[in-house]
Amino acid sequence: MIRVQSEDFDPGAEIARLSGLGPATGAVASFLGLVRGDDDLVAMTLEHYPGMTERQLASIEEEARRRWKLLDVSIIHRFGRLLPGDRIVLVVVASSHRGEAFAACEFLMDWLKTKAPFWKLEERSGHEDWVAAKSDDEQRSDRW
Amino acid sequence: MKILYFAWLRSKIGTGEEDLTPPADVVTVGQIMAWLSTRSPGHAEAFAKPALIRAAVNQDFAGLDQPVGADDELAFFPPVTGG
């Protein structure tokens, strides 16, 4: 399931949903990303490309399902103006064994970082700056 | 052709969307970038460093050599920073 939304989400409810799929489920791994409030960050605004975002996330999910035997995948990503501590992104993966769940969850986050069309605008006292892409994120994405 | 701009490209150009018809000999993503950069000082500034720009045709990532047709949706944006 893929959701791109401005409103907040409930990670516990999503983990519970993927835990209740049936007896084949032996592992549920999740990653929750938050707005880090360092260097006097006031707010962060996430812009995205409606349509392409959903399309890219679907193709990343499809690739994860090709590589690992997964029972379900949930990706929720927010856009709009967020404050330090706010939830940004949730990835939950259900599988029979922990190996697939851990690996697929990390893969999904690494690919999402470099392939899903989101951009971050950081607000600090008196000025706004677009966040530049990190070469470290590119390397983490390329190792898969 | 529908052309979309995101993040700092949108701020520099001053709009998020334009409906334009490039000249007949301007066919690929790279040629359209070069042509757009002549349209205004804002466009010139936005496209000044082509290495910092990514493109998508019909919502899939596209290279500079990809041809773009009149009915296609073309988008320009910086490298993505989600997650």
Backbone of each chain as ProteinMPNN parsed JSONL, in Angstrom:
{"seq_chain_A": "MIRVQSEDFDPGAEIARLSGLGPATGAVASFLGLVRGDDDLVAMTLEHYPGMTERQLASIEEEARRRWKLLDVSIIHRFGRLLPGDRIVLVVVASSHRGEAFAACEFLMDWLKTKAPFWKLEERSGHEDWVAAKSDDEQRSDRW", "coords_chain_A": {"N_chain_A": [[0.828, -1.184, 0.0], [0.558, 2.182, -0.871], [0.861, 5.472, 0.239], [0.641, 8.923, -0.208], [0.635, 11.824, 1.431], [-0.57, 14.808, 3.161], [-1.392, 14.81, 5.769], [-0.777, 13.586, 9.141], [0.244, 10.252, 10.23], [-0.471, 6.995, 11.705], [1.87, 5.084, 13.036], [1.781, 2.781, 14.637], [-0.722, 1.665, 14.109], [-0.401, 0.912, 11.476], [1.682, -0.947, 11.596], [0.391, -2.836, 13.123], [-1.605, -3.593, 11.331], [-0.117, -4.891, 9.298], [0.832, -6.938, 10.805], [-1.247, -8.582, 11.127], [-1.834, -10.3, 9.023], [-1.997, -13.033, 8.706], [-1.177, -16.589, 9.25], [1.251, -17.058, 7.887], [2.909, -14.942, 8.313], [5.885, -14.052, 9.834], [7.558, -12.071, 10.499], [7.815, -8.588, 10.952], [9.106, -5.688, 9.812], [10.05, -2.283, 10.361], [10.516, 1.168, 9.385], [10.757, 4.4, 10.585], [10.815, 7.709, 9.718], [11.796, 10.916, 10.91], [11.436, 14.519, 11.272], [14.427, 16.032, 11.815], [15.533, 18.132, 14.325], [17.904, 19.796, 14.123], [20.555, 22.337, 14.205], [19.054, 24.719, 14.684], [16.689, 24.426, 13.212], [13.584, 25.527, 12.002], [11.333, 24.729, 10.534], [10.369, 22.303, 8.031], [9.664, 22.05, 4.66], [8.144, 19.813, 2.548], [8.153, 19.223, -0.819], [6.56, 17.687, -3.643], [6.166, 15.66, -6.621], [3.237, 15.265, -7.795], [1.667, 12.288, -8.826], [3.998, 11.358, -10.365], [5.385, 10.718, -8.054], [3.817, 8.705, -6.753], [3.943, 6.812, -8.744], [6.714, 6.225, -8.918], [7.167, 5.252, -6.32], [5.564, 2.983, -6.39], [6.946, 1.494, -8.269], [9.35, 1.065, -6.963], [8.459, -0.477, -4.826], [7.591, -2.703, -6.267], [10.032, -3.647, -7.24], [11.265, -4.416, -4.83], [9.589, -6.521, -4.126], [10.223, -8.264, -6.137], [12.787, -8.987, -5.456], [12.746, -10.083, -2.861], [10.861, -12.424, -0.862], [7.942, -11.249, -0.036], [5.205, -10.534, 2.129], [3.584, -8.345, 2.489], [3.73, -4.804, 1.825], [4.097, -1.548, 3.049], [4.085, 1.846, 2.396], [4.279, 5.069, 3.525], [4.349, 8.465, 2.898], [4.833, 11.809, 3.774], [3.896, 15.174, 2.693], [4.286, 18.779, 2.458], [4.304, 21.384, 5.061], [6.35, 20.699, 7.769], [7.216, 20.181, 11.23], [10.042, 20.17, 13.571], [10.546, 16.929, 14.862], [8.216, 15.939, 13.808], [6.561, 13.247, 12.052], [7.795, 11.927, 8.978], [8.105, 9.822, 7.087], [7.102, 6.425, 6.619], [7.982, 3.06, 6.448], [6.859, -0.192, 6.168], [7.345, -3.653, 6.333], [6.203, -6.897, 5.748], [6.99, -10.299, 6.206], [7.892, -13.824, 5.991], [10.211, -14.431, 7.346], [12.828, -12.845, 9.313], [15.075, -11.946, 7.898], [14.429, -11.26, 5.204], [12.594, -9.24, 5.756], [14.06, -7.227, 7.157], [16.054, -6.617, 5.207], [14.538, -5.812, 2.936], [13.193, -3.595, 3.941], [15.265, -1.771, 4.455], [16.318, -1.528, 1.876], [14.082, -0.395, 0.539], [13.918, 2.143, 1.783], [16.433, 3.203, 1.077], [16.309, 3.307, -1.718], [14.049, 4.882, -2.068], [14.992, 7.334, -1.14], [16.639, 8.22, -3.23], [15.165, 8.018, -5.55], [12.46, 8.724, -5.409], [10.393, 11.464, -6.208], [10.768, 13.867, -4.216], [11.36, 16.959, -2.515], [13.203, 18.875, -0.158], [12.677, 21.787, 1.693], [14.326, 23.797, 3.864], [13.612, 25.736, 6.727], [15.157, 28.228, 8.491], [15.993, 30.598, 11.113], [15.009, 33.392, 9.569], [15.883, 32.657, 6.977], [15.536, 30.53, 4.024], [16.374, 27.366, 2.7], [16.979, 25.113, 0.034], [17.425, 21.659, 0.42], [20.37, 19.955, -0.446], [21.086, 17.086, -2.498], [22.613, 14.143, -1.099], [25.808, 12.64, -1.528], [26.369, 10.381, -0.16], [23.847, 9.193, 0.198], [23.369, 8.436, -2.408], [25.355, 6.541, -2.774], [24.544, 4.601, -0.909], [22.181, 3.81, -2.086], [23.077, 2.755, -4.491], [24.393, 0.436, -3.773], [22.694, -1.695, -3.736]], "CA_chain_A": [[0.0, 0.0, 0.0], [1.333, 3.416, -0.959], [0.073, 6.68, 0.507], [1.374, 10.186, -0.204], [-0.399, 12.636, 2.077], [-0.06, 15.88, 4.013], [-1.735, 14.582, 7.16], [0.023, 12.652, 9.929], [-0.215, 8.855, 10.175], [-0.297, 6.247, 12.954], [2.761, 3.953, 12.732], [1.337, 1.589, 15.367], [-1.864, 1.076, 13.398], [0.099, 0.309, 10.23], [2.422, -2.158, 11.99], [-0.63, -3.807, 13.545], [-2.28, -4.1, 10.134], [0.745, -5.855, 8.62], [1.047, -8.079, 11.703], [-2.463, -9.384, 11.173], [-2.122, -10.812, 7.676], [-2.253, -14.476, 8.73], [-0.154, -17.426, 9.889], [2.538, -17.069, 7.174], [3.725, -13.805, 8.769], [6.764, -14.324, 10.963], [8.404, -10.904, 10.754], [7.381, -7.273, 10.459], [10.15, -4.687, 10.063], [9.552, -0.961, 10.009], [11.387, 2.331, 9.534], [10.012, 5.649, 10.73], [11.691, 8.879, 9.573], [11.277, 12.121, 11.566], [12.141, 15.785, 11.009], [15.47, 16.24, 12.815], [15.515, 19.566, 14.624], [19.237, 20.31, 14.442], [20.981, 23.645, 13.663], [17.978, 25.713, 14.79], [15.655, 24.262, 12.187], [12.257, 25.968, 12.42], [10.362, 23.878, 9.844], [10.828, 21.738, 6.774], [8.539, 21.863, 3.746], [8.391, 18.797, 1.528], [7.431, 19.363, -2.081], [6.693, 16.471, -4.434], [5.645, 15.697, -7.993], [2.059, 14.383, -7.718], [1.591, 11.392, -9.982], [5.288, 10.671, -10.494], [5.749, 10.18, -6.741], [3.118, 7.435, -6.555], [4.459, 5.908, -9.773], [8.062, 5.781, -8.534], [7.069, 4.428, -5.11], [5.015, 1.688, -6.81], [7.972, 0.733, -8.968], [10.318, 0.652, -5.934], [7.828, -1.6, -4.113], [7.613, -3.838, -7.187], [11.411, -4.158, -7.261], [11.494, -5.113, -3.554], [8.858, -7.796, -4.159], [10.956, -9.157, -7.047], [14.036, -9.436, -4.837], [12.502, -10.835, -1.631], [9.508, -12.967, -0.733], [7.295, -10.374, 0.936], [3.762, -10.753, 2.246], [2.96, -7.042, 2.23], [4.601, -3.635, 1.95], [3.353, -0.302, 3.24], [4.927, 3.045, 2.355], [3.522, 6.314, 3.704], [5.266, 9.607, 2.862], [4.088, 13.073, 3.881], [4.401, 16.376, 2.056], [3.793, 19.981, 3.133], [5.19, 21.984, 6.068], [6.484, 19.844, 8.948], [8.013, 20.773, 12.306], [10.963, 19.207, 14.176], [9.875, 15.858, 15.59], [7.09, 15.393, 13.038], [6.817, 12.067, 11.219], [7.857, 12.186, 7.532], [7.98, 8.641, 6.231], [7.017, 5.121, 7.277], [8.036, 1.868, 5.6], [6.625, -1.42, 6.934], [7.446, -4.827, 5.473], [5.854, -8.162, 6.394], [7.485, -11.488, 5.505], [7.889, -14.992, 6.867], [11.425, -14.46, 8.165], [13.337, -11.485, 9.554], [16.093, -11.546, 6.913], [13.765, -10.559, 4.095], [11.925, -8.021, 6.244], [15.098, -6.214, 7.408], [16.717, -6.222, 3.956], [13.604, -5.094, 2.062], [12.885, -2.311, 4.57], [16.408, -0.888, 4.221], [16.338, -1.293, 0.429], [12.999, 0.535, 0.181], [14.297, 3.495, 2.217], [17.584, 3.673, 0.296], [15.871, 3.643, -3.087], [13.112, 6.014, -1.958], [15.802, 8.556, -0.948], [17.278, 8.678, -4.463], [14.31, 7.842, -6.737], [11.105, 9.286, -5.281], [10.548, 12.908, -6.425], [10.481, 14.774, -3.101], [12.424, 17.935, -2.257], [13.048, 19.465, 1.176], [13.036, 23.192, 1.893], [14.517, 24.017, 5.3], [13.421, 27.102, 7.243], [15.882, 28.592, 9.714], [15.601, 31.981, 11.42], [15.248, 34.421, 8.557], [16.164, 32.236, 5.601], [15.066, 29.215, 3.563], [17.34, 26.725, 1.798], [16.666, 23.78, -0.471], [18.419, 20.654, 0.824], [21.057, 19.338, -1.588], [21.183, 15.629, -2.415], [23.879, 13.713, -0.492], [26.457, 11.561, -2.285], [26.256, 9.197, 0.69], [22.562, 8.555, -0.122], [23.543, 7.832, -3.731], [26.153, 5.318, -2.579], [23.712, 3.605, -0.208], [21.193, 3.33, -3.052], [23.751, 2.004, -5.554], [24.977, -0.844, -3.34], [21.712, -2.782, -3.85]], "C_chain_A": [[0.877, 1.254, 0.0], [0.419, 4.6, -0.689], [0.993, 7.889, 0.532], [0.375, 11.216, 0.282], [0.216, 13.746, 2.903], [-0.327, 15.575, 5.485], [-0.813, 13.546, 7.817], [-0.551, 11.241, 9.79], [0.103, 8.178, 11.503], [0.566, 5.015, 12.681], [2.286, 2.657, 13.402], [0.204, 0.879, 14.647], [-1.393, 0.349, 12.145], [0.867, -0.975, 10.527], [1.426, -3.238, 12.414], [-1.33, -4.424, 12.336], [-1.425, -5.163, 9.437], [1.098, -7.054, 9.502], [-0.131, -9.038, 11.674], [-2.828, -10.022, 9.848], [-2.424, -12.3, 7.655], [-1.049, -15.246, 9.204], [1.183, -17.463, 9.153], [3.472, -15.965, 7.673], [4.567, -14.196, 9.98], [7.595, -13.123, 11.349], [7.762, -9.649, 10.178], [8.486, -6.283, 10.828], [9.626, -3.329, 9.639], [10.642, 0.089, 10.157], [10.502, 3.565, 9.593], [11.002, 6.805, 10.662], [11.023, 10.123, 10.14], [12.045, 13.355, 11.104], [13.137, 16.012, 12.151], [15.624, 17.735, 13.066], [16.888, 20.127, 14.936], [19.491, 21.673, 13.784], [19.832, 24.653, 13.613], [16.932, 25.622, 13.681], [14.297, 24.678, 12.749], [11.196, 25.059, 11.816], [10.992, 23.342, 8.567], [9.598, 21.522, 5.891], [8.934, 20.869, 2.666], [7.497, 19.046, 0.332], [7.547, 18.035, -2.821], [6.034, 16.658, -5.792], [4.454, 14.734, -8.028], [1.94, 13.544, -8.986], [2.896, 10.627, -10.136], [5.7, 10.042, -9.159], [5.128, 8.803, -6.541], [3.671, 6.379, -7.516], [5.837, 5.351, -9.407], [8.017, 4.893, -7.296], [6.542, 3.043, -5.465], [6.1, 0.854, -7.484], [9.071, 0.275, -8.004], [9.76, -0.543, -5.142], [7.881, -2.875, -4.968], [8.999, -4.488, -7.218], [11.722, -4.917, -5.965], [10.811, -6.471, -3.56], [9.51, -8.787, -5.118], [12.164, -9.772, -6.341], [13.821, -10.319, -3.614], [11.068, -11.331, -1.621], [8.814, -12.179, 0.376], [5.794, -10.638, 0.956], [3.0, -9.449, 2.036], [3.985, -5.928, 2.457], [3.709, -2.417, 2.14], [4.344, 0.859, 3.233], [4.008, 4.259, 2.507], [4.533, 7.454, 3.727], [4.448, 10.885, 2.893], [4.715, 14.161, 3.023], [3.808, 17.568, 2.789], [4.766, 20.432, 4.218], [5.169, 21.154, 7.351], [7.428, 20.495, 9.957], [8.968, 19.728, 12.885], [10.197, 18.187, 15.026], [8.706, 15.252, 14.845], [7.525, 14.154, 12.254], [6.825, 12.474, 9.745], [7.471, 10.948, 6.738], [7.907, 7.379, 7.091], [7.099, 4.028, 6.214], [7.83, 0.669, 6.501], [6.623, -2.591, 5.961], [7.091, -6.064, 6.283], [6.367, -9.311, 5.543], [7.46, -12.658, 6.469], [9.074, -14.986, 7.813], [12.052, -13.077, 8.244], [14.323, -11.016, 8.494], [15.493, -10.74, 5.784], [13.193, -9.225, 4.564], [12.936, -6.899, 6.479], [15.661, -5.686, 6.096], [15.788, -5.369, 3.095], [13.299, -3.706, 2.632], [14.018, -1.319, 4.3], [16.52, -0.522, 2.737], [15.295, -0.237, 0.036], [13.357, 1.966, 0.586], [15.435, 4.051, 1.368], [17.172, 4.079, -1.115], [14.909, 4.833, -3.084], [13.884, 7.342, -1.895], [16.344, 9.097, -2.27], [16.365, 8.614, -5.681], [12.903, 8.437, -6.62], [11.208, 10.816, -5.346], [9.975, 13.779, -5.301], [11.657, 15.725, -2.965], [12.119, 18.616, -0.933], [13.531, 20.909, 1.174], [13.133, 23.435, 3.392], [14.359, 25.49, 5.645], [14.244, 27.259, 8.505], [15.624, 30.074, 9.935], [16.003, 32.924, 10.277], [15.591, 33.936, 7.161], [15.672, 30.806, 5.317], [16.088, 28.649, 2.58], [16.827, 25.369, 1.343], [17.791, 22.826, -0.075], [19.04, 20.044, -0.431], [21.114, 17.826, -1.389], [22.56, 15.25, -1.87], [24.484, 12.567, -1.29], [26.412, 10.26, -1.492], [24.948, 8.439, 0.414], [22.649, 7.833, -1.463], [24.308, 6.515, -3.603], [25.338, 4.223, -1.896], [22.693, 2.995, -1.167], [21.844, 2.406, -4.081], [24.235, 0.632, -5.103], [23.99, -1.989, -3.505], [21.728, -3.386, -5.251]], "O_chain_A": [[1.822, 1.361, 0.782], [-0.647, 4.732, -1.291], [2.013, 7.88, 1.22], [-0.631, 11.461, -0.383], [1.377, 13.659, 3.305], [0.419, 16.024, 6.355], [-0.166, 12.746, 7.142], [-1.667, 11.051, 9.306], [0.85, 8.714, 12.322], [0.072, 4.016, 12.16], [2.375, 1.578, 12.817], [0.169, -0.349, 14.579], [-1.924, -0.705, 11.795], [0.732, -1.968, 9.812], [1.604, -4.414, 12.097], [-1.613, -5.622, 12.315], [-1.935, -6.207, 9.032], [1.6, -8.064, 9.01], [-0.029, -10.173, 12.14], [-4.005, -10.261, 9.576], [-3.035, -12.794, 6.707], [-0.015, -14.659, 9.526], [2.179, -17.869, 9.751], [4.685, -16.042, 7.48], [4.041, -14.615, 11.011], [8.26, -13.127, 12.385], [7.237, -9.653, 9.064], [8.767, -6.064, 12.006], [8.857, -3.221, 8.685], [11.572, -0.072, 10.947], [9.615, 3.752, 8.76], [11.931, 6.871, 11.468], [9.842, 10.37, 9.895], [13.166, 13.248, 10.606], [12.743, 16.166, 13.307], [15.823, 18.511, 12.131], [17.041, 20.862, 15.911], [18.732, 22.103, 12.915], [19.659, 25.356, 12.617], [16.363, 26.633, 13.269], [13.903, 24.242, 13.83], [10.259, 24.658, 12.506], [12.005, 23.852, 8.088], [8.622, 20.899, 6.307], [9.926, 21.056, 1.961], [6.271, 19.078, 0.437], [8.536, 17.323, -2.647], [5.423, 17.691, -6.067], [4.626, 13.537, -8.26], [2.1, 14.058, -10.093], [2.915, 9.399, -10.05], [6.292, 8.963, -9.135], [5.824, 7.847, -6.2], [3.843, 5.216, -7.153], [6.095, 4.158, -9.566], [8.736, 3.898, -7.218], [7.005, 2.042, -4.919], [6.162, -0.359, -7.289], [9.661, -0.786, -8.202], [10.483, -1.489, -4.829], [8.172, -3.965, -4.474], [9.125, -5.712, -7.223], [12.378, -5.957, -6.007], [11.364, -7.455, -3.068], [9.377, -10.0, -4.95], [12.522, -10.923, -6.589], [14.627, -11.212, -3.351], [10.184, -10.764, -2.263], [9.055, -12.404, 1.561], [5.191, -10.928, -0.077], [1.905, -9.446, 1.474], [4.965, -6.096, 3.182], [2.687, -2.276, 1.469], [5.325, 0.852, 3.977], [3.08, 4.45, 1.721], [5.486, 7.411, 4.506], [3.489, 11.037, 2.136], [5.892, 14.094, 2.668], [2.933, 17.406, 3.639], [5.894, 19.945, 4.301], [4.113, 20.933, 7.945], [8.321, 21.259, 9.589], [8.742, 18.529, 12.717], [9.316, 18.546, 15.807], [8.242, 14.169, 15.201], [8.681, 14.024, 11.85], [5.984, 13.259, 9.305], [6.63, 11.003, 5.84], [8.551, 7.274, 8.134], [6.383, 4.062, 5.213], [8.54, 0.514, 7.495], [5.991, -2.539, 4.906], [7.616, -6.262, 7.379], [6.207, -9.314, 4.323], [7.06, -12.512, 7.624], [8.978, -15.467, 8.942], [11.844, -12.237, 7.368], [14.407, -9.82, 8.216], [15.987, -9.664, 5.445], [13.291, -8.213, 3.869], [12.716, -5.762, 6.061], [15.742, -4.476, 5.885], [16.195, -4.326, 2.584], [13.162, -2.745, 1.875], [13.767, -0.164, 3.957], [16.78, 0.628, 2.384], [15.596, 0.696, -0.709], [13.127, 2.901, -0.182], [15.416, 5.22, 0.982], [17.645, 5.088, -1.639], [14.947, 5.68, -3.976], [13.49, 8.335, -2.506], [16.494, 10.31, -2.42], [16.739, 9.102, -6.748], [12.23, 8.632, -7.632], [12.012, 11.409, -4.628], [8.883, 14.338, -5.404], [12.799, 15.367, -3.254], [10.966, 18.902, -0.61], [14.634, 21.216, 0.722], [12.144, 23.298, 4.112], [14.889, 26.369, 4.965], [14.06, 26.521, 9.473], [15.095, 30.746, 9.049], [17.183, 33.203, 10.063], [15.591, 34.74, 6.229], [15.433, 30.007, 6.223], [16.605, 29.372, 1.728], [16.313, 24.581, 2.136], [18.969, 23.153, -0.22], [18.331, 19.664, -1.363], [21.181, 17.341, -0.26], [23.55, 15.933, -2.134], [23.782, 11.636, -1.684], [26.415, 9.172, -2.067], [24.929, 7.208, 0.397], [22.077, 6.757, -1.637], [23.964, 5.514, -4.231], [25.433, 3.052, -2.265], [22.378, 1.809, -1.074], [21.255, 1.407, -4.494], [24.466, -0.246, -5.934], [24.39, -3.15, -3.426], [20.968, -4.313, -5.532]]}, "seq_chain_B": "MKILYFAWLRSKIGTGEEDLTPPADVVTVGQIMAWLSTRSPGHAEAFAKPALIRAAVNQDFAGLDQPVGADDELAFFPPVTGG", "coords_chain_B": {"N_chain_B": [[3.518, 21.438, -25.439], [3.626, 20.203, -22.158], [5.41, 21.603, -19.542], [7.006, 21.115, -16.509], [8.222, 22.497, -13.429], [10.167, 22.015, -10.494], [10.928, 22.569, -6.98], [13.919, 24.448, -6.424], [14.161, 25.156, -9.073], [11.618, 25.929, -9.846], [11.294, 28.192, -8.183], [13.29, 29.916, -9.205], [12.502, 30.221, -11.887], [9.971, 31.165, -11.608], [7.49, 30.119, -12.026], [5.509, 27.108, -11.859], [4.686, 25.658, -13.964], [4.527, 25.453, -17.491], [3.121, 25.873, -20.741], [4.368, 25.066, -23.689], [5.632, 25.393, -27.065], [8.278, 24.044, -28.488], [10.763, 24.98, -31.024], [10.902, 23.249, -34.24], [13.322, 21.887, -34.582], [14.198, 21.385, -32.052], [14.362, 18.839, -30.025], [15.174, 16.844, -28.144], [15.492, 16.131, -24.562], [17.803, 17.431, -23.587], [18.236, 19.363, -25.599], [15.912, 20.843, -25.301], [16.298, 21.881, -22.73], [18.478, 23.616, -23.241], [17.248, 25.381, -25.013], [15.154, 26.403, -23.398], [16.653, 27.84, -21.544], [17.192, 30.201, -22.79], [14.95, 31.724, -22.593], [14.314, 33.548, -20.514], [15.857, 35.665, -17.966], [15.496, 34.348, -15.523], [15.002, 31.68, -16.314], [17.503, 31.217, -17.472], [19.163, 31.333, -15.246], [18.154, 29.206, -13.755], [18.798, 26.998, -15.352], [21.527, 27.095, -15.465], [23.487, 25.343, -14.477], [23.605, 22.475, -15.792], [24.327, 19.938, -14.856], [23.262, 19.73, -12.352], [20.642, 19.18, -12.66], [17.759, 17.163, -13.001], [15.616, 15.181, -15.118], [12.279, 14.299, -16.158], [10.208, 12.371, -18.274], [6.901, 12.056, -18.999], [6.548, 11.279, -16.33], [8.56, 9.445, -15.75], [12.013, 8.958, -15.04], [14.331, 10.56, -17.197], [16.901, 10.646, -19.7], [19.321, 13.011, -21.126], [19.306, 12.646, -23.866], [16.84, 11.765, -24.585], [14.029, 11.846, -26.731], [11.3, 14.202, -26.879], [7.839, 14.517, -27.22], [5.041, 16.468, -28.57], [2.766, 15.885, -27.054], [3.728, 15.045, -24.673], [4.538, 15.034, -21.129], [6.856, 16.962, -19.611], [9.328, 17.25, -17.13], [11.419, 19.202, -14.989], [13.854, 19.144, -12.411], [15.713, 19.408, -9.246], [18.218, 17.011, -8.006], [16.654, 14.425, -6.104], [15.399, 14.632, -2.678], [14.028, 13.148, -0.678], [12.443, 11.18, 1.976]], "CA_chain_B": [[4.11, 20.492, -24.506], [3.523, 20.663, -20.766], [6.717, 21.549, -18.884], [6.856, 21.359, -15.075], [9.447, 22.789, -12.678], [10.011, 21.787, -9.061], [11.925, 23.038, -5.997], [14.522, 25.758, -6.732], [13.939, 25.545, -10.479], [10.349, 26.657, -9.86], [11.511, 29.526, -7.589], [14.087, 30.772, -10.102], [11.762, 30.512, -13.12], [8.829, 31.972, -11.202], [6.242, 29.39, -12.248], [5.692, 25.666, -11.767], [4.188, 24.974, -15.148], [4.397, 26.232, -18.725], [2.693, 25.124, -21.929], [5.219, 25.68, -24.711], [5.904, 24.626, -28.282], [9.654, 24.317, -28.92], [10.972, 24.936, -32.473], [10.873, 21.886, -34.779], [14.62, 21.207, -34.459], [14.489, 21.192, -30.622], [13.649, 17.569, -29.913], [15.526, 16.029, -26.978], [15.484, 16.771, -23.244], [18.955, 18.332, -23.513], [17.998, 20.501, -26.501], [14.852, 21.675, -24.711], [16.942, 22.624, -21.634], [19.263, 24.71, -23.825], [16.282, 26.342, -25.577], [14.46, 27.073, -22.29], [17.546, 28.758, -20.828], [17.225, 31.488, -23.507], [13.637, 32.368, -22.548], [14.273, 34.681, -19.569], [16.988, 35.585, -17.019], [15.179, 33.314, -14.528], [15.274, 30.38, -16.952], [18.957, 31.094, -17.657], [19.749, 31.037, -13.941], [17.722, 27.865, -13.35], [19.454, 25.958, -16.154], [22.947, 27.452, -15.603], [24.342, 24.176, -14.201], [22.807, 21.313, -16.211], [24.677, 18.728, -14.091], [22.47, 19.714, -11.116], [19.231, 19.066, -13.019], [17.242, 15.869, -13.439], [14.424, 15.363, -15.937], [11.366, 13.162, -16.302], [9.244, 12.454, -19.366], [5.707, 11.299, -18.615], [6.697, 10.836, -14.947], [9.669, 8.514, -15.578], [13.302, 9.624, -15.22], [14.745, 10.578, -18.603], [18.239, 11.174, -19.981], [19.375, 14.204, -21.983], [19.111, 12.292, -25.279], [15.487, 11.253, -24.84], [13.155, 12.758, -27.475], [10.051, 14.571, -26.207], [6.817, 14.88, -28.204], [4.127, 17.564, -28.229], [1.775, 15.46, -26.06], [4.407, 14.534, -23.483], [4.722, 15.888, -19.951], [8.288, 17.042, -19.325], [9.557, 17.918, -15.845], [12.806, 19.456, -14.586], [13.946, 19.306, -10.963], [17.022, 19.048, -8.698], [18.261, 15.644, -7.464], [15.587, 14.314, -5.095], [15.865, 14.611, -1.295], [12.925, 12.712, 0.187], [12.756, 10.224, 3.028]], "C_chain_B": [[4.028, 21.064, -23.093], [4.887, 20.498, -20.092], [6.542, 21.969, -17.424], [8.22, 21.623, -14.439], [9.179, 22.579, -11.199], [11.184, 22.373, -8.28], [12.575, 24.344, -6.469], [14.421, 26.126, -8.211], [12.663, 26.368, -10.593], [10.542, 28.075, -9.303], [12.253, 30.438, -8.556], [13.297, 31.172, -11.351], [10.506, 31.33, -12.825], [7.487, 31.339, -11.504], [6.54, 27.893, -12.174], [5.306, 24.94, -13.033], [4.102, 25.934, -16.328], [3.9, 25.314, -19.833], [3.376, 25.773, -23.122], [5.35, 24.771, -25.929], [7.324, 24.951, -28.747], [9.747, 24.304, -30.449], [11.139, 23.483, -32.947], [12.199, 21.14, -34.599], [15.062, 21.031, -32.999], [13.684, 19.981, -30.159], [13.921, 16.827, -28.605], [15.449, 16.842, -25.685], [16.606, 17.802, -23.151], [18.78, 19.564, -24.388], [16.937, 21.433, -25.934], [15.415, 22.491, -23.541], [17.698, 23.837, -22.179], [18.341, 25.8, -24.374], [15.571, 27.119, -24.471], [15.349, 28.128, -21.634], [17.647, 30.114, -21.533], [15.934, 32.295, -23.325], [13.545, 33.567, -21.614], [15.501, 34.577, -18.667], [16.758, 34.506, -15.954], [15.444, 31.916, -15.069], [16.781, 30.156, -17.056], [19.623, 30.7, -16.342], [19.415, 29.6, -13.515], [18.511, 26.772, -14.081], [20.96, 26.19, -16.296], [23.868, 26.255, -15.379], [23.569, 22.897, -14.526], [23.114, 20.046, -15.404], [23.84, 18.61, -12.819], [20.99, 19.427, -11.396], [18.897, 17.655, -13.479], [15.969, 16.129, -14.238], [13.567, 14.099, -15.911], [10.462, 13.428, -17.501], [8.098, 11.513, -19.019], [5.907, 10.566, -17.279], [7.666, 9.671, -14.758], [10.965, 9.275, -15.813], [13.761, 9.492, -16.666], [16.142, 11.165, -18.729], [18.173, 12.347, -20.938], [19.053, 13.899, -23.441], [17.681, 11.866, -25.603], [14.65, 12.274, -25.626], [11.85, 13.008, -26.717], [9.064, 15.045, -27.267], [5.863, 15.943, -27.672], [3.14, 17.175, -27.128], [2.404, 14.968, -24.758], [4.407, 15.558, -22.354], [6.2, 15.823, -19.575], [8.474, 17.779, -18.013], [11.04, 18.07, -15.589], [12.837, 19.716, -13.09], [15.359, 18.983, -10.49], [17.02, 17.577, -8.29], [17.343, 15.539, -6.238], [16.163, 14.181, -3.684], [14.746, 14.209, -0.335], [13.405, 11.831, 1.324], [12.988, 10.887, 4.375]], "O_chain_B": [[4.318, 22.237, -22.859], [5.451, 19.404, -20.07], [6.001, 23.037, -17.136], [9.233, 21.055, -14.847], [8.106, 22.917, -10.699], [12.259, 22.633, -8.819], [11.864, 25.263, -6.876], [14.579, 27.295, -8.564], [12.609, 27.361, -11.318], [10.028, 29.042, -9.866], [11.888, 31.603, -8.714], [13.398, 32.305, -11.822], [10.032, 32.088, -13.672], [6.447, 31.954, -11.266], [7.671, 27.463, -12.397], [5.563, 23.744, -13.171], [3.664, 27.076, -16.187], [4.219, 24.126, -19.858], [3.023, 26.882, -23.525], [5.201, 23.553, -25.837], [7.556, 26.008, -29.333], [8.909, 23.69, -31.109], [11.475, 22.6, -32.157], [12.213, 19.915, -34.478], [16.178, 20.579, -32.741], [12.479, 20.078, -29.93], [13.006, 16.247, -28.02], [15.353, 18.069, -25.709], [16.385, 18.921, -22.688], [19.127, 20.674, -23.985], [17.036, 22.654, -26.062], [15.057, 23.657, -23.371], [17.577, 24.943, -21.651], [18.615, 26.99, -24.222], [15.399, 28.333, -24.571], [14.867, 29.181, -21.217], [18.134, 31.078, -20.942], [15.823, 33.412, -23.832], [12.789, 34.502, -21.879], [16.127, 33.519, -18.603], [17.698, 33.833, -15.532], [16.028, 31.073, -14.388], [17.281, 29.068, -16.772], [20.52, 29.858, -16.311], [20.263, 28.877, -12.992], [18.849, 25.745, -13.492], [21.606, 25.567, -17.139], [24.916, 26.155, -16.016], [22.95, 22.303, -13.643], [22.255, 19.172, -15.28], [23.716, 17.519, -12.261], [20.175, 19.43, -10.473], [19.642, 17.035, -14.237], [15.319, 17.16, -14.066], [14.056, 12.993, -15.676], [10.009, 14.552, -17.719], [8.305, 10.324, -18.776], [5.504, 9.414, -17.113], [7.616, 8.982, -13.739], [11.023, 10.142, -16.685], [13.6, 8.439, -17.284], [16.526, 12.059, -17.974], [17.118, 12.65, -21.496], [18.585, 14.771, -24.174], [17.35, 11.632, -26.766], [14.571, 13.438, -25.233], [11.359, 12.134, -26.004], [9.403, 15.873, -28.112], [5.874, 16.273, -26.486], [2.717, 18.03, -26.349], [1.7, 14.528, -23.849], [4.295, 16.764, -22.577], [6.724, 14.754, -19.259], [7.852, 18.819, -17.793], [11.832, 17.188, -15.922], [11.975, 20.411, -12.552], [16.13, 18.362, -11.222], [15.961, 16.953, -8.229], [17.273, 16.466, -5.431], [17.275, 13.682, -3.508], [14.542, 14.851, 0.695], [14.6, 11.741, 1.603], [13.262, 10.202, 5.361]]}, "name": "protein", "num_of_chains": 2, "seq": "MIRVQSEDFDPGAEIARLSGLGPATGAVASFLGLVRGDDDLVAMTLEHYPGMTERQLASIEEEARRRWKLLDVSIIHRFGRLLPGDRIVLVVVASSHRGEAFAACEFLMDWLKTKAPFWKLEERSGHEDWVAAKSDDEQRSDRWMKILYFAWLRSKIGTGEEDLTPPADVVTVGQIMAWLSTRSPGHAEAFAKPALIRAAVNQDFAGLDQPVGADDELAFFPPVTGG"}
